[in-house]
Amino acid sequence: MLATPWICRNCAARIIRPLSKRFVRLQSTAALSESIPPALLTRARTIASEHKELTNKLSDGFDTRVAKKIGEYSPIVNALGQWDKANDSVTELTSLIHDSTTDPELRSLAADDLTETRTQLSTASQSLITSLVPVHPFAHLPCILEIRPGAGGSEAAIFAGDLFRMYMSFCNHNGFRTNLLKYENINGNSEAGVPLSEAIFEVENDNAYGVFRCEAGVHRVQRVPATETKGRTHTSAVSVHVLPSLQENSSAEENFDDPESDYYIDVKEVKVEVMRASGAGGQHVNKTESAVRLTHIPTNTVVAMQDSRSQHKNKEKAWALLRSRIAQSRREQREEELANMRRSVIGVAKMGRGDKVRTYNWGQQRVTDHRSGTTVHDLDDVMEGGQNLEKVMESVRSWLMERDVEALIAEDGQAK
């Protein structure tokens, strides 16, 4: 056996075992740092260096702000350490495989280890990227979903009801608590079995916004309506808005009084109107001024609520919804400004909630998300809020992560 200047620990542990001849496919020696964008790797190393400096500073005396910053940087530093370890292992194994003095049996062992180590490097790369991408500022919050029919007449209203039931089933399957804020059919009441005009409900669990953020946009349906006598396929659309929810009795209540907060609203800029409820509802309707309408004058944002017989409860729901809409609007405005700056670097802007995001085709039993490109052929399971819906949603969350990575790289490029 030829002597080798170095043997990796995995190979050394296995060399004593009997070996059979095996085919060895030499792997590419391309730069391994390409498994993660160089700009992100540079950012990670800069943060690791700053983390070390802050740690040394903290040893001289405790400082709350320094300790907090160290805590924020620690996941990135740990992920970078795992990436460096896996990257070094891949480099060593690749070098061993391509060394002409390496024993064939040892080369075979190294090739086996290289496959597993590359998988570890891929996992470490994903963890490092995830740790570097800033968490969406609303991701930890509960959320509010608003569902409204768009183009397509009564068929769009019927599909809006289908989507409402789909999301409610998804919440039920996954243990999410829901609170129905508004449900109104095309007849102006909440009677079931009638095409939907508008549905608004809250998902009360923490982190719900991070889960449902991917659902915002225009959902398109292609199917033959029950009223179609010639069997022609119609195309209709439904809009889904996803808003952050922050209740006034939450721990973040101080945000309501902070002019810098997305949730801040100057009460002087809101027109409050009370009126009698309309629609079917017995003696309560048209006799009690329980309905509430709020108008945010600067943005002309209007919220009306009449679901409860209590004016106080309707006003409370209306204020919560108004704050959520204003906060979401402010966040989208900032994202649009950032998108405009990045467009020259990235090439395209992020897809907004007004774009067609998903198609549900009844004839083909197909659901296709146009952002991630994911297609599933089990429409029934999707409409029942099953695992295939989660599969599609997860693909979009990954797509959003990729766009965030592009944004980080673009920002770093502009800063240089």
C-alpha positions, 0 to 999 in steps of 0.5 A, a space after each residue: 500500500 502506498 503511503 499517504 500524507 494524510 488520512 481523514 478520520 472517517 476513512 481511518 476508522 473504516 480502513 480496517 474493514 474488509 473491502 470489495 471492489 467498487 466503482 468510484 465516480 470522481 466528484 467535481 472540484 468546483 469551488 465549494 463556497 458556491 453552495 452559499 452566495 459569497 455575499 451572504 458568506 461575507 456578511 456571516 463572517 463580518 457578523 462573527 467577527 463583531 460577535 467575538 468583539 462584543 463577547 470580549 467587551 461583555 467580559 469587561 462588564 455586563 451591558 444589556 444592549 451588548 448581551 442582546 446583540 450577542 444573542 441575536 448574532 449567536 444563531 448566525 455564528 453557530 450556523 457559520 461554524 457548522 458550515 465551515 466544519 462541513 466545508 472543510 471536510 468536503 475540501 479534505 475529502 475531495 483533495 484525498 480523492 484526487 491525490 494520485 498517491 492515494 490508495 484505491 481502497 482509501 479513495 473509495 472510502 473517501 468517495 463514500 464519505 464525500 456523498 454524505 458530507 456534501 449532504 451535511 454541507 447542503 443542510 448547513 448552507 440552508 441553516 446559515 442562509 435562514 439565520 441570515 435572512 431577517 425575520 418578517 416584522 409581523 411573522 410572530 403575530 396572529 393574523 387576519 384573513 380577508 376573502 372577497 370575490 373578484 371577477 366572475 360574478 356569482 361563480 367568484 362568490 361561490 369560490 370565495 366560500 370554497 376558499 373560506 371553508 378550505 382555510 377553516 379546515 386547514 386551521 382545524 387540521 393544524 390546531 389553529 384557533 379562529 375567530 370569525 369577525 365578519 361573514 356576509 353573503 351576497 344577500 347582505 346577511 350571514 345565512 349559510 349556503 348562499 354565495 359569499 360576499 366577504 369573510 374576515 376571520 382572525 387566526 389567533 395563534 402566535 406566528 400565524 402571520 408567518 404561516 399564512 403570509 404566503 396566501 395573500 394575492 389573487 386566487 383563480 378558479 377554472 371550472 364549469 359552474 353548476 349554472 352552465 348549460 353548455 359545459 363551458 369552463 369559466 374563469 373566476 377570481 377571489 382576492 385574499 388579504 393577510 393582515 397582522 393582528 395585534 389586540 389592544 390587550 396584548 403585551 405590545 399595546 404600547 405600539 398603539 401610542 408610539 408614532 413610529 409604530 406601524 399600528 399607530 393611528 391618530 384618533 383625530 384622523 379617524 371619522 367614527 360613525 354609528 348607525 342602525 344595522 342592516 339586513 335580516 336579523 329580527 327586532 335588532 335590525 333597524 332599531 338599535 344603532 349598533 353598527 360602526 363605521 370607521 374612516 381613516 381620513 388620510 388613507 381613506 381606509 374604511 372599516 364597517 362592522 355590524 356582526 355583534 348586537 353590541 356597539 362596543 364590541 363592533 367598535 372594538 373589532 373595527 378598530 382592531 381591523 383598521 389598525 391591521 390594515 393600516 399597519 399592513 399598508 405601511 409595511 407594503 409601502 416600505 417593501 415597494 420602496 425597497 423593491 424599486 431600489 433593488 429592481 436594477 440589481 435583482 431584475 424583477 420586483 417581488 410579486 405583490 398581493 394584487 398578482 395572480 398567485 394560484 390557479 385551481 383547475 377542477 377539470 384537471 384536479 390541479 392546483 398550481 402556484 405561480 410563484 414557486 411553480 409547484 403543482 399538485 394533482 389532488 385538488 380535493 385534498 387541497 380544498 379540504 385543507 389537507 397535506 397537499 395545501 401545506 405542501 403548496 404553502 411551504 413551497 411559497 414560503 421557500 420562494 419568499 425566502 429566496 426572494 429575501 436572499 436576493 434582496 440581501 445580496 442586492 442591498 450588499 451590492 448597493 452598499 459597496 
